[in-house]
């Protein structure tokens, strides 16, 4: 019966160390266990493999033939263990992050600053991504943490991926600063129906944010008169500053451009939810858990600084 790699490696270690006891210590076994393995190998080979003596153990000619192959097994085993230790050492410091633009601008920086002060040796890489890319990238092992946004239902991840809710980001209306609804600084909130006759700068049709807005407008009894479409809240606010229309923008994405003001919305329920996306088991990348705690702290600080959102139905 052919010997397995464990038996071949054992013979190589006996030859290297010159005793069964030393080979046992190298393998983390008891001398009795090694003696039993040698006896089994000799039965399987139907030949003596080890000579035992008062000063240790040597290999027979048959044992030497097998030990040559055992040295290959031992080198491969030792090399594999060293490579794994090296990889786990790198993984313990690695943190690959992806985030959509508003999160990259306003959520990541304070979390990254705290991480740098607490764990300066962290091996960081950060990528600007769309929210739709976050779950697939984490699922495929391309990122350790992704911060994404969802307007209606949360994304449905595969079983090995987990979503961690961070904050709810309400939509506000951005107006030119000479708009009649912007003139009264005491005006705390606006009903969406009061904007039925406005020209709108909106997110491009087909995007989840636009679908949510169109449904809210229908509930308010109007079809938006869209003057300009964009995929960027920054661009939308720049156009509002020119006076061409009004826009809905998430509070997190507000740029406070000169020439614009923003007002809260009542009764719209318009918002998006931010999630951190990770693998369900991230035990080999401990910086993920550390960074998640920092993201939650930052999210709490952000929402704690916002005024209370007017009550209203969810769309």
N, C-alpha and C positions, 0 to 999 in steps of 0.2 A: 504494500500500500504506500503511495507517495506521501512524503511528509508535507505538512502544511508550513506556511511561513513562520509561525510561532516556534515550531520545533527547530527549523533551520536557524532562526535567529538565536535560539538558546544555545545551540552547538557553537555558533560563532562567539558568543559571549563567554562560554566555558573555555574556549581556546584562548581568548584574549586575556581573561582574568586568572586562569589557571586553577580554578576551584569551583565547585558547585555552589558553595556559600556566597562567593563573590558575585557569581552570575545571578544568583537569587536576589542579592541586594540591588544589583543594577536593574533588575526587572520589577522590583518591589514585591517579590514573592518570598515565601518561606523556603528554607532549604528542603524541607520535606516535600513541598509541592514541586520543586525542581527535580528532586530525585524521582518522583512519580512520573513526571513528564519524560525524563530520560529513559526510564524503564519502558514506557509506552512506545517511545520512538524506536527503541531497540526491538521490541516485539513487532512493530509494524515493518521494520526493515529486515527482520530476521537476521540481524548481525549485531555484534557488540560495537558500540560507538564511543564509549567513554571508559578509560582505565582509571579506577579510583586507587589512590595510594595515601600513605600517611602524610605526604607533603602537598596533597591537592589532587587535581584531576588532569589528565591529558586525553587527547582524542586518539582513537584508533585510525588506521588508514581510511576506513570507511567513513569515520566521523570527520576526518579532515576534508574528504571530498565534499561532504554535505556542508561543512562549515564555510567553504569558499562561497557557496550560494547564500549561506546565512549572512555573510558579511554584506552582500548586496542588499538583503532585506533590512539589515540593521541600519545601513547608511540611508536607505530610503525612508525608514521609520523615523530616524533621528532628524533627517532633513525636513520631513513633513511636519514634525512637531515644532521645529524651529520656525518654519514658514508660518505655521498657524499662530504661534506665539507672537511673531512679528505683525501678522495681520490683525490679531486681536488688540495688540498694542496701538496700532494705527486707528482701528475702529473706535477704540475707547476715547480718542480725541477728535474723531472726524464728525463734521456736521455740515451736510449739504442741504441748503435751504433754497426754496423757490417761493415767490410771492408775486401777486398781481400789483399793479402800480401804486394804488392808494395805500395798500398795506406796506409795501416796500418803503414808501415815503414817511408813513406816520406810525406804523406799529413796530416794524423791525428795528429802527435806529435805537430807541431806548432799550429794547431787549438785548440788542447786540452790544451796546455800550456796557450794560451790566454784566453780560457774559464775558466780555474782554477783561474787565476788572477782576472777576472772580476766577476765571479760567483762561489766563493769557496764552496758554499753549494750545488752545483749541485750533484744529485745522479746519478753517472755514472756507466754504465756497457758496456764493449766493447768485441766484439767477432770476431775472425778470421773466415771469410766465403769465399766461392767461389762466383764469380760474379753471377753465375746462381741462387744462393740461395737468393740474395738480394731482388728482387722484391717480390717473394712469402712470404718472412719473414715479410716485411713491410705490405703487403696486409693482412696477417693473424694477425697483431697486435703484432708480436713477437719482432719487432725492431721499433724504432722511426726514425732512419736514417740508410741507407745502402749506402756505396760507392762501385760502381761496374764499370766494364769496358766492352765495347762492341767493337768488331772489324769491323763489317760491318754496319748492321742496328741496331738502338737502340732497346732494348727490348720493347715489347708492354705490358704496364701495364694495369690492370683493371681500371675502371673509377675512383675509389676512391684513386688511387695512382698516384703520379706525379714524372716525371724525371726532374732533374735540371742539365743541362750540366755544367761541371766544367772546363775541359781542354781537348785538343787533344794531345795525347802522341805519337810522331812519333817513328817509328822503326829505329834503327841504326844497322850497321854491326859491330860485335866484332871480332877482328882478334888477332892471336898470335902476340906478339910484334916483332918477327923476320920475320913476313910475308913481302914479298916485297912491298905490298901496305901499310904497316904500317911504312916503313922506312922513307918515305918522310913526315916530320912533316907538310909541307906546303900543303899536299894533303887535301883539304877541304871536298871533297865528292867523292863518288864512284858510278858509274852506276852498277845496279844489274847484268847486262849482263857480266861485267868483272869477275864475280864470278862463271861463268857457270861450270868451271872445278874444283871447290873446293869440298872438303868433308864437309858435313854440320852436325852441331849439331842443331836439330830442336825440336820444340814443337811437342808433340805426334800427330799422325794422328787422325782426327776426331774432333780436337779442332778448334775453329773458327780462332785462330791465324795461325794455320797451313794451313787451307783452303785459307786464304788470301795470305799467302806466296806462296803456290803452284800456285795460279792464277797469281801472279806477276811474278814468274819464267817462267811460260808458255808464258806470254806476252813478256818476255825478250828472249824467244827462247831456253829455256833449261828445263830439268827435273832434280831436285836436286838429287845429290848422297848423300843419308842420311847415315851417319855413326853411329849416336846415336840419340835417341829420349828421351825426358824428358817432364815433365809437369811443370818444374821450370826454370825460367830464371837464377836463382842463380846457379843451377846445370849446365846449358848450358855454362855459363861463366867460371865455374871451369874447364870444359872439354876443352874449347878453350885455357885456360891458359896452358894446357898440350901439346898443339900443334896438337891435333887430328883433328881439323877442324875449321870452322868459324860458326858464329851464328848470327841470327837477334834477337835483344833484344830491348824492349821498352826503350826509354831514361830514363823514370822514374825508371826503374828497374836496371839501370847500377850500378854495384858494384865496378868498377875500380880496379879489381883484379890485383895484380902484374903479369906480363907476358901477359897482354892483352892491346890492344888499341881499340878505337872505331872510326868509321868514319861515317859521314852522308851519306845518300843515295840520289841520284838524280833520278827523274823521276819514282819513284816506287809508291808513294801515300800510302805507308804502314804506318798505324797508328791505334791506338785504341782511343776511346773516354771514358772519365771518367764521370760518372753521380752520383749525390746524389739522393737517392730515399727516398721519404717521402709520407705520406698520403696527399691527396689534401687539407684536412682540418685538420690542426694540432693546432688549436686555444687553445685546452685544455692542450697542451704540449708546452708552449712558448719557452722553451729552444731549440726546433727544429729550429725555425726561427733564433735565435741567433747563433746557430752552423752553419746553412747554410751560414750566412753572413761571418763567420770566414773561412769556407771552400772555399768560393769564393775568399776571400782575399789571402789565402795561394796559391790557384791555380794561381792567377794573379802573385804572387811573383815568383812561380816556372817557369811559362812560360816566365816571363820577364827576367829570368836569362839564358834562353836557347838561343843559336844562331838561326838565322832564318833558317827555313827548306828550302832546295832547292826546287824550283818549280817542279811540276811533276803531271801527271794525277792521279786521284783517281782510285784505283783498286776495 
